[in-house]
C-alpha cells in the first residue's frame, strides 16, 4: 500500500494524487469558490456548493470566467460545463 503522506522528523512528504472531481464546500468564502471554479476549467466533475458567495467581492466572476477569450476563459476549456453550472446557480441565487 502506498502512503500519500509520510512524516519524517519535522517534515511531511506529500505525494499528490491525480486531480479529480469533487463537491467543494465554500464555507461562504469567495476565494474557495473562485479558485475551484478555475480548477474546474480543467478538472471534470468540480461542483461548487455555494457559488453565490462571490457576489460580495466579484459579482460577475462566473460571467467573466465563462466568456470567450480574450475577456474570459470558458469556451476554450474542455470542462466549460462546470463553469456553466456554477454560473446558473449563481444567477439563480
PDB file with one MODEL, atoms N, CA, C and O in Angstrom:
MODEL        1
ATOM      1  N   UNK A   1       0.840  -1.183   0.000  1.00  0.00           N
ATOM      2  CA  UNK A   1       0.000   0.000   0.000  1.00  0.00           C
ATOM      3  C   UNK A   1       0.890   1.253   0.000  1.00  0.00           C
ATOM      4  O   UNK A   1       1.803   1.375   0.816  1.00  0.00           O
ATOM      5  N   UNK A   2       0.621   2.140  -0.887  1.00  0.00           N
ATOM      6  CA  UNK A   2       1.407   3.372  -0.994  1.00  0.00           C
ATOM      7  C   UNK A   2       0.838   4.427  -0.052  1.00  0.00           C
ATOM      8  O   UNK A   2      -0.371   4.656  -0.023  1.00  0.00           O
ATOM      9  N   UNK A   3       1.699   5.055   0.703  1.00  0.00           N
ATOM     10  CA  UNK A   3       1.261   6.117   1.610  1.00  0.00           C
ATOM     11  C   UNK A   3       1.431   7.453   0.910  1.00  0.00           C
ATOM     12  O   UNK A   3       2.474   7.713   0.309  1.00  0.00           O
ATOM     13  N   UNK A   4       0.401   8.315   0.984  1.00  0.00           N
ATOM     14  CA  UNK A   4       0.464   9.623   0.344  1.00  0.00           C
ATOM     15  C   UNK A   4       1.135  10.675   1.224  1.00  0.00           C
ATOM     16  O   UNK A   4       1.631  11.681   0.716  1.00  0.00           O
ATOM     17  N   UNK A   5       1.153  10.453   2.537  1.00  0.00           N
ATOM     18  CA  UNK A   5       1.782  11.397   3.457  1.00  0.00           C
ATOM     19  C   UNK A   5       2.716  10.604   4.374  1.00  0.00           C
ATOM     20  O   UNK A   5       2.309   9.658   5.048  1.00  0.00           O
ATOM     21  N   UNK A   6       3.967  11.022   4.373  1.00  0.00           N
ATOM     22  CA  UNK A   6       4.959  10.347   5.207  1.00  0.00           C
ATOM     23  C   UNK A   6       5.595  11.391   6.121  1.00  0.00           C
ATOM     24  O   UNK A   6       6.101  12.411   5.654  1.00  0.00           O
ATOM     25  N   UNK A   7       5.564  11.128   7.412  1.00  0.00           N
ATOM     26  CA  UNK A   7       6.183  12.033   8.383  1.00  0.00           C
ATOM     27  C   UNK A   7       7.642  11.647   8.562  1.00  0.00           C
ATOM     28  O   UNK A   7       7.962  10.485   8.813  1.00  0.00           O
ATOM     29  N   UNK A   8       8.533  12.643   8.429  1.00  0.00           N
ATOM     30  CA  UNK A   8       9.962  12.413   8.590  1.00  0.00           C
ATOM     31  C   UNK A   8      10.510  13.495   9.508  1.00  0.00           C
ATOM     32  O   UNK A   8      10.888  14.567   9.036  1.00  0.00           O
ATOM     33  N   UNK A   9      10.559  13.238  10.788  1.00  0.00           N
ATOM     34  CA  UNK A   9      11.002  14.243  11.755  1.00  0.00           C
ATOM     35  C   UNK A   9      10.043  15.418  11.764  1.00  0.00           C
ATOM     36  O   UNK A   9       8.861  15.252  12.065  1.00  0.00           O
ATOM     37  N   UNK A  10      10.537  16.605  11.437  1.00  0.00           N
ATOM     38  CA  UNK A  10       9.698  17.811  11.384  1.00  0.00           C
ATOM     39  C   UNK A  10       9.128  18.070   9.993  1.00  0.00           C
ATOM     40  O   UNK A  10       8.576  19.141   9.739  1.00  0.00           O
ATOM     41  N   UNK A  11       9.256  17.109   9.104  1.00  0.00           N
ATOM     42  CA  UNK A  11       8.872  17.298   7.709  1.00  0.00           C
ATOM     43  C   UNK A  11       7.769  16.324   7.310  1.00  0.00           C
ATOM     44  O   UNK A  11       7.722  15.188   7.781  1.00  0.00           O
ATOM     45  N   UNK A  12       6.894  16.784   6.444  1.00  0.00           N
ATOM     46  CA  UNK A  12       5.905  15.917   5.822  1.00  0.00           C
ATOM     47  C   UNK A  12       6.235  15.804   4.340  1.00  0.00           C
ATOM     48  O   UNK A  12       6.398  16.817   3.660  1.00  0.00           O
ATOM     49  N   UNK A  13       6.332  14.596   3.846  1.00  0.00           N
ATOM     50  CA  UNK A  13       6.500  14.355   2.414  1.00  0.00           C
ATOM     51  C   UNK A  13       5.135  13.951   1.875  1.00  0.00           C
ATOM     52  O   UNK A  13       4.586  12.921   2.264  1.00  0.00           O
ATOM     53  N   UNK A  14       4.593  14.766   0.979  1.00  0.00           N
ATOM     54  CA  UNK A  14       3.251  14.529   0.455  1.00  0.00           C
ATOM     55  C   UNK A  14       3.345  14.184  -1.019  1.00  0.00           C
ATOM     56  O   UNK A  14       3.903  14.947  -1.807  1.00  0.00           O
ATOM     57  N   UNK A  15       2.800  13.038  -1.391  1.00  0.00           N
ATOM     58  CA  UNK A  15       2.734  12.623  -2.785  1.00  0.00           C
ATOM     59  C   UNK A  15       1.308  12.866  -3.257  1.00  0.00           C
ATOM     60  O   UNK A  15       0.384  12.181  -2.818  1.00  0.00           O
ATOM     61  N   UNK A  16       1.119  13.838  -4.150  1.00  0.00           N
ATOM     62  CA  UNK A  16      -0.245  14.153  -4.580  1.00  0.00           C
ATOM     63  C   UNK A  16      -0.828  13.071  -5.480  1.00  0.00           C
ATOM     64  O   UNK A  16      -0.098  12.368  -6.178  1.00  0.00           O
ATOM     65  N   UNK A  17      -2.125  12.949  -5.455  1.00  0.00           N
ATOM     66  CA  UNK A  17      -2.819  12.037  -6.366  1.00  0.00           C
ATOM     67  C   UNK A  17      -3.272  12.837  -7.581  1.00  0.00           C
ATOM     68  O   UNK A  17      -3.133  14.060  -7.619  1.00  0.00           O
ATOM     69  N   UNK A  18      -3.802  12.152  -8.546  1.00  0.00           N
ATOM     70  CA  UNK A  18      -4.330  12.824  -9.730  1.00  0.00           C
ATOM     71  C   UNK A  18      -5.527  13.678  -9.325  1.00  0.00           C
ATOM     72  O   UNK A  18      -6.289  13.306  -8.433  1.00  0.00           O
ATOM     73  N   UNK A  19      -5.688  14.818  -9.981  1.00  0.00           N
ATOM     74  CA  UNK A  19      -6.844  15.666  -9.698  1.00  0.00           C
ATOM     75  C   UNK A  19      -8.105  14.984 -10.194  1.00  0.00           C
ATOM     76  O   UNK A  19      -8.092  14.313 -11.226  1.00  0.00           O
ATOM     77  N   UNK A  20      -9.195  15.157  -9.454  1.00  0.00           N
ATOM     78  CA  UNK A  20     -10.470  14.533  -9.829  1.00  0.00           C
ATOM     79  C   UNK A  20     -11.609  15.410  -9.343  1.00  0.00           C
ATOM     80  O   UNK A  20     -11.410  16.299  -8.516  1.00  0.00           O
ATOM     81  N   UNK A  21     -12.789  15.160  -9.854  1.00  0.00           N
ATOM     82  CA  UNK A  21     -13.960  15.930  -9.479  1.00  0.00           C
ATOM     83  C   UNK A  21     -14.319  15.764  -8.013  1.00  0.00           C
ATOM     84  O   UNK A  21     -13.991  14.760  -7.380  1.00  0.00           O
ATOM     85  N   UNK A  22     -15.002  16.778  -7.490  1.00  0.00           N
ATOM     86  CA  UNK A  22     -15.431  16.745  -6.089  1.00  0.00           C
ATOM     87  C   UNK A  22     -16.450  17.854  -5.867  1.00  0.00           C
ATOM     88  O   UNK A  22     -16.498  18.827  -6.620  1.00  0.00           O
ATOM     89  N   UNK A  23     -17.262  17.699  -4.829  1.00  0.00           N
ATOM     90  CA  UNK A  23     -18.145  18.777  -4.389  1.00  0.00           C
ATOM     91  C   UNK A  23     -17.340  19.647  -3.435  1.00  0.00           C
ATOM     92  O   UNK A  23     -16.778  19.157  -2.455  1.00  0.00           O
ATOM     93  N   UNK A  24     -17.291  20.943  -3.730  1.00  0.00           N
ATOM     94  CA  UNK A  24     -16.466  21.857  -2.947  1.00  0.00           C
ATOM     95  C   UNK A  24     -17.342  22.690  -2.026  1.00  0.00           C
ATOM     96  O   UNK A  24     -18.209  23.432  -2.487  1.00  0.00           O
ATOM     97  N   UNK A  25     -17.119  22.569  -0.743  1.00  0.00           N
ATOM     98  CA  UNK A  25     -17.801  23.404   0.253  1.00  0.00           C
ATOM     99  C   UNK A  25     -17.032  24.710   0.353  1.00  0.00           C
ATOM    100  O   UNK A  25     -15.828  24.694   0.610  1.00  0.00           O
ATOM    101  N   UNK A  26     -17.696  25.832   0.158  1.00  0.00           N
ATOM    102  CA  UNK A  26     -17.007  27.122   0.167  1.00  0.00           C
ATOM    103  C   UNK A  26     -16.901  27.735   1.557  1.00  0.00           C
ATOM    104  O   UNK A  26     -16.056  28.600   1.787  1.00  0.00           O
ATOM    105  N   UNK A  27     -17.737  27.306   2.475  1.00  0.00           N
ATOM    106  CA  UNK A  27     -17.770  27.898   3.814  1.00  0.00           C
ATOM    107  C   UNK A  27     -17.978  29.417   3.728  1.00  0.00           C
ATOM    108  O   UNK A  27     -17.452  30.179   4.538  1.00  0.00           O
ATOM    109  N   UNK A  28     -18.762  29.833   2.719  1.00  0.00           N
ATOM    110  CA  UNK A  28     -19.094  31.252   2.487  1.00  0.00           C
ATOM    111  C   UNK A  28     -17.858  32.089   2.164  1.00  0.00           C
ATOM    112  O   UNK A  28     -17.855  33.301   2.379  1.00  0.00           O
ATOM    113  N   UNK A  29     -16.818  31.450   1.652  1.00  0.00           N
ATOM    114  CA  UNK A  29     -15.564  32.131   1.331  1.00  0.00           C
ATOM    115  C   UNK A  29     -15.427  32.219  -0.187  1.00  0.00           C
ATOM    116  O   UNK A  29     -15.286  31.204  -0.869  1.00  0.00           O
ATOM    117  N   UNK A  30     -15.469  33.439  -0.701  1.00  0.00           N
ATOM    118  CA  UNK A  30     -15.400  33.648  -2.142  1.00  0.00           C
ATOM    119  C   UNK A  30     -14.109  33.094  -2.744  1.00  0.00           C
ATOM    120  O   UNK A  30     -14.095  32.694  -3.908  1.00  0.00           O
ATOM    121  N   UNK A  31     -13.050  33.066  -1.982  1.00  0.00           N
ATOM    122  CA  UNK A  31     -11.774  32.560  -2.502  1.00  0.00           C
ATOM    123  C   UNK A  31     -11.847  31.075  -2.821  1.00  0.00           C
ATOM    124  O   UNK A  31     -11.258  30.615  -3.799  1.00  0.00           O
ATOM    125  N   UNK A  32     -12.572  30.324  -1.992  1.00  0.00           N
ATOM    126  CA  UNK A  32     -12.748  28.891  -2.257  1.00  0.00           C
ATOM    127  C   UNK A  32     -13.519  28.688  -3.553  1.00  0.00           C
ATOM    128  O   UNK A  32     -13.131  27.876  -4.393  1.00  0.00           O
ATOM    129  N   UNK A  33     -14.613  29.429  -3.712  1.00  0.00           N
ATOM    130  CA  UNK A  33     -15.433  29.293  -4.920  1.00  0.00           C
ATOM    131  C   UNK A  33     -14.650  29.683  -6.167  1.00  0.00           C
ATOM    132  O   UNK A  33     -14.710  28.997  -7.187  1.00  0.00           O
ATOM    133  N   UNK A  34     -13.924  30.774  -6.079  1.00  0.00           N
ATOM    134  CA  UNK A  34     -13.206  31.276  -7.243  1.00  0.00           C
ATOM    135  C   UNK A  34     -12.034  30.370  -7.631  1.00  0.00           C
ATOM    136  O   UNK A  34     -11.838  30.095  -8.815  1.00  0.00           O
ATOM    137  N   UNK A  35     -11.270  29.913  -6.674  1.00  0.00           N
ATOM    138  CA  UNK A  35     -10.111  29.092  -7.037  1.00  0.00           C
ATOM    139  C   UNK A  35     -10.551  27.747  -7.598  1.00  0.00           C
ATOM    140  O   UNK A  35      -9.955  27.251  -8.554  1.00  0.00           O
ATOM    141  N   UNK A  36     -11.593  27.148  -7.014  1.00  0.00           N
ATOM    142  CA  UNK A  36     -12.021  25.854  -7.531  1.00  0.00           C
ATOM    143  C   UNK A  36     -12.820  25.987  -8.828  1.00  0.00           C
ATOM    144  O   UNK A  36     -12.903  25.022  -9.588  1.00  0.00           O
ATOM    145  N   UNK A  37     -13.404  27.145  -9.102  1.00  0.00           N
ATOM    146  CA  UNK A  37     -14.026  27.382 -10.404  1.00  0.00           C
ATOM    147  C   UNK A  37     -12.959  27.363 -11.488  1.00  0.00           C
ATOM    148  O   UNK A  37     -13.178  26.823 -12.572  1.00  0.00           O
ATOM    149  N   UNK A  38     -11.812  27.949 -11.197  1.00  0.00           N
ATOM    150  CA  UNK A  38     -10.709  27.935 -12.159  1.00  0.00           C
ATOM    151  C   UNK A  38     -10.194  26.502 -12.335  1.00  0.00           C
ATOM    152  O   UNK A  38      -9.928  26.076 -13.459  1.00  0.00           O
ATOM    153  N   UNK A  39     -10.053  25.763 -11.240  1.00  0.00           N
ATOM    154  CA  UNK A  39      -9.648  24.357 -11.335  1.00  0.00           C
ATOM    155  C   UNK A  39     -10.660  23.591 -12.188  1.00  0.00           C
ATOM    156  O   UNK A  39     -10.286  22.726 -12.980  1.00  0.00           O
ATOM    157  N   UNK A  40     -11.942  23.917 -12.020  1.00  0.00           N
ATOM    158  CA  UNK A  40     -12.999  23.253 -12.767  1.00  0.00           C
ATOM    159  C   UNK A  40     -12.926  23.454 -14.268  1.00  0.00           C
ATOM    160  O   UNK A  40     -13.564  22.720 -15.022  1.00  0.00           O
ATOM    161  N   UNK A  41     -12.158  24.436 -14.714  1.00  0.00           N
ATOM    162  CA  UNK A  41     -11.963  24.609 -16.146  1.00  0.00           C
ATOM    163  C   UNK A  41     -11.159  23.459 -16.751  1.00  0.00           C
ATOM    164  O   UNK A  41     -11.268  23.186 -17.946  1.00  0.00           O
ATOM    165  N   UNK A  42     -10.363  22.795 -15.939  1.00  0.00           N
ATOM    166  CA  UNK A  42      -9.510  21.706 -16.425  1.00  0.00           C
ATOM    167  C   UNK A  42      -9.833  20.348 -15.816  1.00  0.00           C
ATOM    168  O   UNK A  42      -9.455  19.320 -16.379  1.00  0.00           O
ATOM    169  N   UNK A  43     -10.519  20.320 -14.686  1.00  0.00           N
ATOM    170  CA  UNK A  43     -10.792  19.066 -13.992  1.00  0.00           C
ATOM    171  C   UNK A  43     -12.291  18.805 -14.031  1.00  0.00           C
ATOM    172  O   UNK A  43     -13.056  19.526 -13.391  1.00  0.00           O
ATOM    173  N   UNK A  44     -12.725  17.789 -14.771  1.00  0.00           N
ATOM    174  CA  UNK A  44     -14.156  17.484 -14.834  1.00  0.00           C
ATOM    175  C   UNK A  44     -14.714  17.082 -13.471  1.00  0.00           C
ATOM    176  O   UNK A  44     -14.020  16.462 -12.665  1.00  0.00           O
ATOM    177  N   UNK A  45     -15.963  17.439 -13.223  1.00  0.00           N
ATOM    178  CA  UNK A  45     -16.650  16.990 -12.021  1.00  0.00           C
ATOM    179  C   UNK A  45     -16.523  17.896 -10.812  1.00  0.00           C
ATOM    180  O   UNK A  45     -16.965  17.520  -9.726  1.00  0.00           O
ATOM    181  N   UNK A  46     -15.938  19.073 -10.956  1.00  0.00           N
ATOM    182  CA  UNK A  46     -15.879  20.017  -9.834  1.00  0.00           C
ATOM    183  C   UNK A  46     -17.256  20.660  -9.696  1.00  0.00           C
ATOM    184  O   UNK A  46     -17.783  21.226 -10.654  1.00  0.00           O
ATOM    185  N   UNK A  47     -17.830  20.572  -8.506  1.00  0.00           N
ATOM    186  CA  UNK A  47     -19.123  21.187  -8.235  1.00  0.00           C
ATOM    187  C   UNK A  47     -18.967  22.104  -7.024  1.00  0.00           C
ATOM    188  O   UNK A  47     -18.593  21.652  -5.942  1.00  0.00           O
ATOM    189  N   UNK A  48     -19.251  23.378  -7.205  1.00  0.00           N
ATOM    190  CA  UNK A  48     -19.131  24.349  -6.126  1.00  0.00           C
ATOM    191  C   UNK A  48     -20.486  24.457  -5.446  1.00  0.00           C
ATOM    192  O   UNK A  48     -21.472  24.839  -6.077  1.00  0.00           O
ATOM    193  N   UNK A  49     -20.539  24.123  -4.162  1.00  0.00           N
ATOM    194  CA  UNK A  49     -21.811  24.076  -3.450  1.00  0.00           C
ATOM    195  C   UNK A  49     -22.461  25.443  -3.268  1.00  0.00           C
ATOM    196  O   UNK A  49     -23.688  25.535  -3.321  1.00  0.00           O
ATOM    197  N   UNK A  50     -21.702  26.492  -3.060  1.00  0.00           N
ATOM    198  CA  UNK A  50     -22.279  27.823  -2.835  1.00  0.00           C
ATOM    199  C   UNK A  50     -21.565  28.870  -3.679  1.00  0.00           C
ATOM    200  O   UNK A  50     -20.798  29.673  -3.147  1.00  0.00           O
ATOM    201  N   UNK A  51     -21.808  28.874  -4.997  1.00  0.00           N
ATOM    202  CA  UNK A  51     -21.122  29.845  -5.839  1.00  0.00           C
ATOM    203  C   UNK A  51     -21.579  31.281  -5.594  1.00  0.00           C
ATOM    204  O   UNK A  51     -20.898  32.222  -6.002  1.00  0.00           O
ATOM    205  N   UNK A  52     -22.717  31.460  -4.937  1.00  0.00           N
ATOM    206  CA  UNK A  52     -23.226  32.820  -4.712  1.00  0.00           C
ATOM    207  C   UNK A  52     -22.356  33.641  -3.771  1.00  0.00           C
ATOM    208  O   UNK A  52     -22.514  34.860  -3.694  1.00  0.00           O
ATOM    209  N   UNK A  53     -21.444  32.999  -3.057  1.00  0.00           N
ATOM    210  CA  UNK A  53     -20.595  33.731  -2.116  1.00  0.00           C
ATOM    211  C   UNK A  53     -19.644  34.701  -2.820  1.00  0.00           C
ATOM    212  O   UNK A  53     -19.061  35.565  -2.165  1.00  0.00           O
ATOM    213  N   UNK A  54     -19.474  34.575  -4.142  1.00  0.00           N
ATOM    214  CA  UNK A  54     -18.590  35.505  -4.859  1.00  0.00           C
ATOM    215  C   UNK A  54     -19.260  36.850  -5.115  1.00  0.00           C
ATOM    216  O   UNK A  54     -18.584  37.815  -5.473  1.00  0.00           O
ATOM    217  N   UNK A  55     -20.570  36.928  -4.939  1.00  0.00           N
ATOM    218  CA  UNK A  55     -21.299  38.172  -5.228  1.00  0.00           C
ATOM    219  C   UNK A  55     -20.762  39.375  -4.465  1.00  0.00           C
ATOM    220  O   UNK A  55     -20.777  40.493  -4.980  1.00  0.00           O
ATOM    221  N   UNK A  56     -20.295  39.160  -3.257  1.00  0.00           N
ATOM    222  CA  UNK A  56     -19.831  40.250  -2.401  1.00  0.00           C
ATOM    223  C   UNK A  56     -18.595  40.951  -2.969  1.00  0.00           C
ATOM    224  O   UNK A  56     -18.486  42.175  -2.885  1.00  0.00           O
ATOM    225  N   UNK A  57     -17.665  40.188  -3.545  1.00  0.00           N
ATOM    226  CA  UNK A  57     -16.399  40.769  -3.991  1.00  0.00           C
ATOM    227  C   UNK A  57     -16.240  40.856  -5.507  1.00  0.00           C
ATOM    228  O   UNK A  57     -15.506  41.709  -6.005  1.00  0.00           O
ATOM    229  N   UNK A  58     -16.929  39.970  -6.251  1.00  0.00           N
ATOM    230  CA  UNK A  58     -16.768  39.930  -7.708  1.00  0.00           C
ATOM    231  C   UNK A  58     -18.078  39.422  -8.301  1.00  0.00           C
ATOM    232  O   UNK A  58     -18.154  38.276  -8.743  1.00  0.00           O
ATOM    233  N   UNK A  59     -19.109  40.265  -8.313  1.00  0.00           N
ATOM    234  CA  UNK A  59     -20.456  39.825  -8.692  1.00  0.00           C
ATOM    235  C   UNK A  59     -20.551  39.153 -10.060  1.00  0.00           C
ATOM    236  O   UNK A  59     -21.386  38.268 -10.244  1.00  0.00           O
ATOM    237  N   UNK A  60     -19.729  39.545 -11.012  1.00  0.00           N
ATOM    238  CA  UNK A  60     -19.822  38.941 -12.342  1.00  0.00           C
ATOM    239  C   UNK A  60     -18.663  37.976 -12.633  1.00  0.00           C
ATOM    240  O   UNK A  60     -18.274  37.790 -13.786  1.00  0.00           O
ATOM    241  N   UNK A  61     -18.125  37.374 -11.584  1.00  0.00           N
ATOM    242  CA  UNK A  61     -16.996  36.452 -11.735  1.00  0.00           C
ATOM    243  C   UNK A  61     -17.300  35.327 -12.718  1.00  0.00           C
ATOM    244  O   UNK A  61     -16.517  35.079 -13.635  1.00  0.00           O
ATOM    245  N   UNK A  62     -18.422  34.646 -12.535  1.00  0.00           N
ATOM    246  CA  UNK A  62     -18.720  33.500 -13.395  1.00  0.00           C
ATOM    247  C   UNK A  62     -19.020  33.922 -14.829  1.00  0.00           C
ATOM    248  O   UNK A  62     -18.720  33.182 -15.766  1.00  0.00           O
ATOM    249  N   UNK A  63     -19.604  35.095 -15.009  1.00  0.00           N
ATOM    250  CA  UNK A  63     -19.823  35.595 -16.365  1.00  0.00           C
ATOM    251  C   UNK A  63     -18.473  35.842 -17.050  1.00  0.00           C
ATOM    252  O   UNK A  63     -18.278  35.474 -18.208  1.00  0.00           O
ATOM    253  N   UNK A  64     -17.548  36.470 -16.318  1.00  0.00           N
ATOM    254  CA  UNK A  64     -16.219  36.738 -16.874  1.00  0.00           C
ATOM    255  C   UNK A  64     -15.487  35.435 -17.167  1.00  0.00           C
ATOM    256  O   UNK A  64     -14.846  35.298 -18.208  1.00  0.00           O
ATOM    257  N   UNK A  65     -15.584  34.491 -16.259  1.00  0.00           N
ATOM    258  CA  UNK A  65     -14.898  33.221 -16.425  1.00  0.00           C
ATOM    259  C   UNK A  65     -15.447  32.447 -17.622  1.00  0.00           C
ATOM    260  O   UNK A  65     -14.683  31.800 -18.338  1.00  0.00           O
ATOM    261  N   UNK A  66     -16.740  32.504 -17.845  1.00  0.00           N
ATOM    262  CA  UNK A  66     -17.374  31.753 -18.928  1.00  0.00           C
ATOM    263  C   UNK A  66     -17.296  32.464 -20.277  1.00  0.00           C
ATOM    264  O   UNK A  66     -17.582  31.855 -21.308  1.00  0.00           O
ATOM    265  N   UNK A  67     -16.917  33.730 -20.287  1.00  0.00           N
ATOM    266  CA  UNK A  67     -16.858  34.497 -21.535  1.00  0.00           C
ATOM    267  C   UNK A  67     -15.724  33.981 -22.425  1.00  0.00           C
ATOM    268  O   UNK A  67     -14.726  33.459 -21.927  1.00  0.00           O
ATOM    269  N   UNK A  68     -15.883  34.130 -23.741  1.00  0.00           N
ATOM    270  CA  UNK A  68     -14.814  33.691 -24.645  1.00  0.00           C
ATOM    271  C   UNK A  68     -13.588  34.588 -24.535  1.00  0.00           C
ATOM    272  O   UNK A  68     -13.708  35.757 -24.168  1.00  0.00           O
ATOM    273  N   UNK A  69     -12.418  34.056 -24.847  1.00  0.00           N
ATOM    274  CA  UNK A  69     -11.208  34.869 -24.844  1.00  0.00           C
ATOM    275  C   UNK A  69     -11.350  36.035 -25.820  1.00  0.00           C
ATOM    276  O   UNK A  69     -12.039  35.874 -26.828  1.00  0.00           O
ATOM    277  N   UNK A  70     -10.764  37.158 -25.594  1.00  0.00           N
ATOM    278  CA  UNK A  70      -9.767  37.448 -24.572  1.00  0.00           C
ATOM    279  C   UNK A  70     -10.360  37.918 -23.256  1.00  0.00           C
ATOM    280  O   UNK A  70      -9.607  38.159 -22.312  1.00  0.00           O
ATOM    281  N   UNK A  71     -11.667  38.058 -23.149  1.00  0.00           N
ATOM    282  CA  UNK A  71     -12.276  38.559 -21.905  1.00  0.00           C
ATOM    283  C   UNK A  71     -12.560  37.479 -20.887  1.00  0.00           C
ATOM    284  O   UNK A  71     -12.848  37.791 -19.732  1.00  0.00           O
ATOM    285  N   UNK A  72     -12.491  36.236 -21.273  1.00  0.00           N
ATOM    286  CA  UNK A  72     -12.782  35.149 -20.357  1.00  0.00           C
ATOM    287  C   UNK A  72     -11.991  33.908 -20.706  1.00  0.00           C
ATOM    288  O   UNK A  72     -11.095  33.942 -21.549  1.00  0.00           O
ATOM    289  N   UNK A  73     -12.335  32.798 -20.042  1.00  0.00           N
ATOM    290  CA  UNK A  73     -11.612  31.546 -20.233  1.00  0.00           C
ATOM    291  C   UNK A  73     -12.513  30.382 -20.621  1.00  0.00           C
ATOM    292  O   UNK A  73     -12.017  29.353 -21.079  1.00  0.00           O
ATOM    293  N   UNK A  74     -13.815  30.519 -20.451  1.00  0.00           N
ATOM    294  CA  UNK A  74     -14.754  29.413 -20.539  1.00  0.00           C
ATOM    295  C   UNK A  74     -14.781  28.567 -21.787  1.00  0.00           C
ATOM    296  O   UNK A  74     -14.403  27.398 -21.719  1.00  0.00           O
ATOM    297  N   UNK A  75     -15.210  29.091 -22.934  1.00  0.00           N
ATOM    298  CA  UNK A  75     -15.423  28.224 -24.086  1.00  0.00           C
ATOM    299  C   UNK A  75     -14.186  27.496 -24.580  1.00  0.00           C
ATOM    300  O   UNK A  75     -14.306  26.444 -25.207  1.00  0.00           O
ATOM    301  N   UNK A  76     -13.018  28.019 -24.318  1.00  0.00           N
ATOM    302  CA  UNK A  76     -11.778  27.374 -24.742  1.00  0.00           C
ATOM    303  C   UNK A  76     -11.499  26.144 -23.883  1.00  0.00           C
ATOM    304  O   UNK A  76     -10.690  25.297 -24.262  1.00  0.00           O
ATOM    305  N   UNK A  77     -12.155  26.041 -22.738  1.00  0.00           N
ATOM    306  CA  UNK A  77     -11.908  24.963 -21.792  1.00  0.00           C
ATOM    307  C   UNK A  77     -12.659  23.704 -22.179  1.00  0.00           C
ATOM    308  O   UNK A  77     -13.744  23.772 -22.756  1.00  0.00           O
ATOM    309  N   UNK A  78     -12.083  22.561 -21.864  1.00  0.00           N
ATOM    310  CA  UNK A  78     -12.750  21.289 -22.120  1.00  0.00           C
ATOM    311  C   UNK A  78     -13.816  20.989 -21.081  1.00  0.00           C
ATOM    312  O   UNK A  78     -14.603  20.060 -21.263  1.00  0.00           O
ATOM    313  N   UNK A  79     -13.860  21.755 -19.995  1.00  0.00           N
ATOM    314  CA  UNK A  79     -14.851  21.497 -18.945  1.00  0.00           C
ATOM    315  C   UNK A  79     -15.671  22.744 -18.657  1.00  0.00           C
ATOM    316  O   UNK A  79     -15.943  23.054 -17.497  1.00  0.00           O
ATOM    317  N   UNK A  80     -16.059  23.450 -19.687  1.00  0.00           N
ATOM    318  CA  UNK A  80     -16.862  24.661 -19.505  1.00  0.00           C
ATOM    319  C   UNK A  80     -18.195  24.353 -18.850  1.00  0.00           C
ATOM    320  O   UNK A  80     -18.832  25.256 -18.307  1.00  0.00           O
ATOM    321  N   UNK A  81     -18.634  23.099 -18.887  1.00  0.00           N
ATOM    322  CA  UNK A  81     -19.900  22.714 -18.260  1.00  0.00           C
ATOM    323  C   UNK A  81     -19.888  23.021 -16.766  1.00  0.00           C
ATOM    324  O   UNK A  81     -20.891  23.491 -16.229  1.00  0.00           O
ATOM    325  N   UNK A  82     -18.780  22.766 -16.092  1.00  0.00           N
ATOM    326  CA  UNK A  82     -18.705  23.036 -14.651  1.00  0.00           C
ATOM    327  C   UNK A  82     -18.900  24.515 -14.374  1.00  0.00           C
ATOM    328  O   UNK A  82     -19.582  24.888 -13.420  1.00  0.00           O
ATOM    329  N   UNK A  83     -18.308  25.351 -15.197  1.00  0.00           N
ATOM    330  CA  UNK A  83     -18.455  26.793 -15.028  1.00  0.00           C
ATOM    331  C   UNK A  83     -19.884  27.196 -15.346  1.00  0.00           C
ATOM    332  O   UNK A  83     -20.457  28.033 -14.648  1.00  0.00           O
ATOM    333  N   UNK A  84     -20.468  26.619 -16.382  1.00  0.00           N
ATOM    334  CA  UNK A  84     -21.843  26.943 -16.751  1.00  0.00           C
ATOM    335  C   UNK A  84     -22.807  26.583 -15.631  1.00  0.00           C
ATOM    336  O   UNK A  84     -23.713  27.357 -15.320  1.00  0.00           O
ATOM    337  N   UNK A  85     -22.623  25.424 -15.026  1.00  0.00           N
ATOM    338  CA  UNK A  85     -23.500  25.018 -13.922  1.00  0.00           C
ATOM    339  C   UNK A  85     -23.352  25.952 -12.736  1.00  0.00           C
ATOM    340  O   UNK A  85     -24.344  26.345 -12.122  1.00  0.00           O
ATOM    341  N   UNK A  86     -22.119  26.309 -12.413  1.00  0.00           N
ATOM    342  CA  UNK A  86     -21.884  27.230 -11.298  1.00  0.00           C
ATOM    343  C   UNK A  86     -22.507  28.595 -11.612  1.00  0.00           C
ATOM    344  O   UNK A  86     -23.087  29.234 -10.734  1.00  0.00           O
ATOM    345  N   UNK A  87     -22.383  29.033 -12.856  1.00  0.00           N
ATOM    346  CA  UNK A  87     -22.963  30.311 -13.253  1.00  0.00           C
ATOM    347  C   UNK A  87     -24.481  30.277 -13.116  1.00  0.00           C
ATOM    348  O   UNK A  87     -25.083  31.240 -12.641  1.00  0.00           O
ATOM    349  N   UNK A  88     -25.108  29.167 -13.533  1.00  0.00           N
ATOM    350  CA  UNK A  88     -26.568  29.042 -13.410  1.00  0.00           C
ATOM    351  C   UNK A  88     -26.992  29.150 -11.955  1.00  0.00           C
ATOM    352  O   UNK A  88     -27.975  29.821 -11.642  1.00  0.00           O
ATOM    353  N   UNK A  89     -26.262  28.498 -11.068  1.00  0.00           N
ATOM    354  CA  UNK A  89     -26.598  28.563  -9.651  1.00  0.00           C
ATOM    355  C   UNK A  89     -26.377  29.961  -9.107  1.00  0.00           C
ATOM    356  O   UNK A  89     -27.157  30.435  -8.281  1.00  0.00           O
ATOM    357  N   UNK A  90     -25.332  30.623  -9.557  1.00  0.00           N
ATOM    358  CA  UNK A  90     -25.051  31.975  -9.114  1.00  0.00           C
ATOM    359  C   UNK A  90     -26.171  32.921  -9.560  1.00  0.00           C
ATOM    360  O   UNK A  90     -26.653  33.739  -8.777  1.00  0.00           O
ATOM    361  N   UNK A  91     -26.570  32.802 -10.806  1.00  0.00           N
ATOM    362  CA  UNK A  91     -27.624  33.652 -11.335  1.00  0.00           C
ATOM    363  C   UNK A  91     -28.955  33.412 -10.626  1.00  0.00           C
ATOM    364  O   UNK A  91     -29.743  34.339 -10.440  1.00  0.00           O
ATOM    365  N   UNK A  92     -29.199  32.161 -10.234  1.00  0.00           N
ATOM    366  CA  UNK A  92     -30.449  31.822  -9.551  1.00  0.00           C
ATOM    367  C   UNK A  92     -30.454  32.302  -8.103  1.00  0.00           C
ATOM    368  O   UNK A  92     -31.517  32.567  -7.543  1.00  0.00           O
ATOM    369  N   UNK A  93     -29.266  32.416  -7.489  1.00  0.00           N
ATOM    370  CA  UNK A  93     -29.177  32.775  -6.081  1.00  0.00           C
ATOM    371  C   UNK A  93     -29.203  34.222  -5.927  1.00  0.00           C
ATOM    372  O   UNK A  93     -29.137  34.725  -4.805  1.00  0.00           O
TER     373      UNK A  93
ENDMDL
END
